[in-house]
């Protein structure tokens, strides 16, 4: 028995009970009748409470600058982590990962949120530089919230969101020396050769 509840104007305050210690309760009520002919009745029982934190991210809170880039270009991603619950979510991490074309996954950023009040949001932004060595193909950003599972909430499936994008190869080839023909006064020269004081230089690409 936790306590004997006294109703005042049909209400009783249960805030003294620690919900983490007592996640389930039973209320035992005993009714008495003033007369022998009237039976007491319970018409309704209502419990008012503040909902758990509900942190998450979805397509409405995420944006990327473009869905296709050429290798070597940059790409911006921005997102909001929202607490849709009534209770504050305290001390959780937010990780931004990237899945590359070869299916390897790297961590781009690991953010820490000290506290996020109910019905509030926290904004994040990141600029990604594509690396030539990673190669072209299908890529994806992945946002993972509370990976250490510190926050007690009703739903966890909205704590991960994936944003795909494509990296195209750079089709501009570099110019090698074999693509150039340079002549001085109509003659191809080599290192150390003498040229005139005022030569006509012709470059054929």
Wavefront OBJ file of the C-alpha trace (Angstrom):
o trace
v 0.000 0.000 0.000
v 1.486 3.292 -1.129
v -1.028 5.617 0.486
v -4.653 6.204 1.351
v -6.105 8.645 -1.156
v -8.366 11.428 -0.026
v -10.509 12.885 -2.794
v -10.851 16.672 -2.692
v -13.488 17.957 -5.139
v -13.361 14.530 -6.792
v -9.562 14.784 -7.371
v -6.577 13.107 -5.742
v -2.923 14.024 -6.426
v -0.698 11.026 -7.250
v 2.459 12.979 -8.087
v 4.197 11.675 -4.954
v 4.418 8.212 -6.588
v 7.608 7.588 -8.584
v 6.470 6.166 -11.932
v 9.894 4.666 -12.670
v 9.706 2.681 -9.425
v 5.995 1.863 -9.745
v 5.154 1.658 -13.465
v 1.835 -0.086 -12.693
v -0.692 0.594 -9.939
v -3.988 -0.719 -8.654
v -6.589 1.434 -6.955
v -8.707 -0.336 -4.348
v -11.964 1.481 -3.628
v -14.457 0.655 -0.902
v -17.968 2.058 -1.219
v -20.562 2.487 1.504
v -24.199 3.403 1.186
v -26.065 5.881 3.342
v -29.270 3.935 2.935
v -30.149 0.310 2.477
v -32.003 0.984 -0.774
v -29.339 2.977 -2.708
v -26.303 1.125 -4.057
v -23.153 3.202 -4.603
v -21.931 3.440 -8.226
v -18.671 4.461 -9.882
v -19.516 6.449 -13.006
v -15.995 7.148 -14.242
v -12.332 7.015 -13.312
v -9.871 9.287 -15.118
v -6.113 9.563 -14.738
v -4.387 12.692 -15.986
v -0.674 12.435 -16.693
v 2.177 13.950 -18.709
v 3.263 11.764 -21.627
v 6.774 10.376 -21.935
v 9.377 12.144 -24.094
v 8.975 11.249 -27.769
v 12.093 12.252 -29.692
v 12.247 11.550 -33.392
v 12.986 12.647 -36.923
v 11.096 12.105 -40.197
v 10.840 13.337 -43.784
v 9.224 16.584 -42.655
v 12.198 17.573 -40.518
v 15.053 16.636 -42.893
v 16.381 18.436 -45.989
v 19.386 18.036 -48.306
v 20.609 20.648 -50.788
v 20.390 18.185 -53.718
v 20.009 14.463 -54.273
v 22.760 14.082 -56.897
v 26.305 15.429 -56.905
v 29.457 14.945 -58.983
v 32.301 13.323 -57.100
v 34.408 15.944 -55.361
v 31.433 18.294 -54.809
v 29.839 19.244 -51.490
v 26.360 18.428 -50.183
v 24.500 20.066 -47.283
v 22.130 18.212 -44.966
v 20.009 19.842 -42.260
v 17.546 18.277 -39.832
v 15.510 18.923 -36.707
v 15.184 16.485 -33.821
v 11.730 16.981 -32.316
v 10.386 16.061 -28.878
v 6.688 15.371 -29.486
v 6.070 14.380 -25.854
v 5.140 16.517 -22.883
v 8.144 15.569 -20.750
v 11.692 16.829 -21.191
v 14.209 14.450 -22.812
v 17.519 14.828 -20.992
v 21.035 13.843 -22.071
v 20.956 11.924 -25.355
v 23.174 11.715 -28.415
v 22.461 12.247 -32.105
v 24.732 10.582 -34.669
v 25.056 11.492 -38.338
v 26.415 8.568 -40.366
v 27.120 8.031 -44.037
v 26.700 4.771 -45.911
v 29.034 4.711 -48.917
v 28.687 2.964 -52.253
v 30.752 0.012 -50.977
v 28.306 -0.340 -48.011
v 30.855 0.797 -45.429
v 29.473 3.169 -42.782
v 31.392 6.101 -41.292
v 30.422 8.496 -38.513
v 30.375 12.104 -39.717
v 29.267 13.787 -36.483
v 28.285 12.775 -32.973
v 26.175 15.494 -31.328
v 25.102 15.675 -27.685
v 21.786 17.183 -26.581
v 21.793 18.217 -22.937
v 18.013 18.685 -22.724
v 15.074 18.979 -25.117
v 11.831 20.237 -23.646
v 8.443 18.870 -24.647
v 7.124 20.084 -28.027
v 10.509 21.676 -28.815
v 13.132 20.956 -31.479
v 16.912 21.055 -31.870
v 18.406 21.966 -35.273
v 21.539 20.502 -36.870
v 23.419 21.120 -40.131
v 26.373 19.455 -41.845
v 28.302 20.038 -45.089
v 29.616 16.831 -46.640
v 32.656 16.818 -48.942
v 32.587 13.842 -51.294
v 35.988 12.163 -51.609
v 37.278 10.984 -54.985
v 38.760 7.832 -53.419
v 35.304 6.716 -52.209
v 34.102 6.417 -55.799
v 30.708 7.068 -57.396
v 27.482 5.221 -56.594
v 24.543 5.194 -54.194
v 25.149 6.873 -50.851
v 22.931 7.668 -47.851
v 22.996 9.810 -44.738
v 21.634 8.117 -41.627
v 20.441 10.022 -38.569
v 20.399 7.929 -35.371
v 18.948 9.352 -32.146
v 19.627 8.069 -28.627
v 21.803 5.170 -29.761
v 22.667 4.482 -26.106
v 18.939 4.049 -25.307
v 18.955 6.482 -22.384
v 15.521 8.010 -23.027
v 12.405 6.074 -22.051
v 9.787 6.644 -24.752
v 6.842 4.818 -26.306
v 8.250 4.519 -29.842
v 11.808 3.911 -31.023
v 11.195 3.338 -34.737
v 11.259 7.101 -35.436
v 14.755 7.433 -33.949
v 16.432 6.431 -37.227
v 16.032 8.123 -40.595
v 17.860 7.534 -43.892
v 18.382 10.065 -46.710
v 19.732 8.566 -49.962
v 21.696 10.495 -52.576
v 23.777 9.673 -55.645
v 27.405 10.487 -56.416
v 28.202 10.611 -60.138
v 31.691 10.143 -61.621
v 33.584 13.165 -62.906
v 33.564 12.726 -66.695
v 36.067 15.548 -67.284
v 39.413 13.881 -68.038
v 42.697 15.521 -67.118
v 44.977 16.777 -69.865
v 48.224 14.867 -70.277
v 51.346 16.005 -72.088
v 50.501 13.745 -75.027
v 47.353 15.865 -75.676
v 49.452 18.987 -76.271
v 51.754 19.913 -79.185
v 53.796 23.054 -78.562
v 56.001 24.510 -81.286
v 58.392 27.500 -81.302
v 58.659 29.090 -84.742
v 57.145 25.890 -86.187
v 59.598 23.550 -84.430
v 58.972 21.262 -81.482
v 61.730 21.855 -78.939
v 63.013 20.050 -75.857
v 64.342 21.114 -72.485
v 67.541 23.143 -72.848
v 67.028 24.020 -76.541
v 67.687 27.609 -77.673
v 64.867 29.747 -79.018
v 64.762 33.158 -80.690
v 64.301 36.390 -78.749
v 60.707 36.829 -80.006
v 59.401 33.345 -81.000
v 55.979 32.511 -82.371
v 54.596 29.950 -79.937
v 51.815 27.712 -81.232
v 49.915 25.393 -78.859
v 47.723 22.667 -80.356
v 45.299 20.964 -77.962
l 1 2 3 4 5 6 7 8 9 10 11 12 13 14 15 16 17 18 19 20 21 22 23 24 25 26 27 28 29 30 31 32 33 34 35 36 37 38 39 40 41 42 43 44 45 46 47 48 49 50 51 52 53 54 55 56 57 58 59 60 61 62 63 64 65 66 67 68 69 70 71 72 73 74 75 76 77 78 79 80 81 82 83 84 85 86 87 88 89 90 91 92 93 94 95 96 97 98 99 100 101 102 103 104 105 106 107 108 109 110 111 112 113 114 115 116 117 118 119 120 121 122 123 124 125 126 127 128 129 130 131 132 133 134 135 136 137 138 139 140 141 142 143 144 145 146 147 148 149 150 151 152 153 154 155 156 157 158 159 160 161 162 163 164 165 166 167 168 169 170 171 172 173 174 175 176 177 178 179 180 181 182 183 184 185 186 187 188 189 190 191 192 193 194 195 196 197 198 199 200 201 202 203 204 205
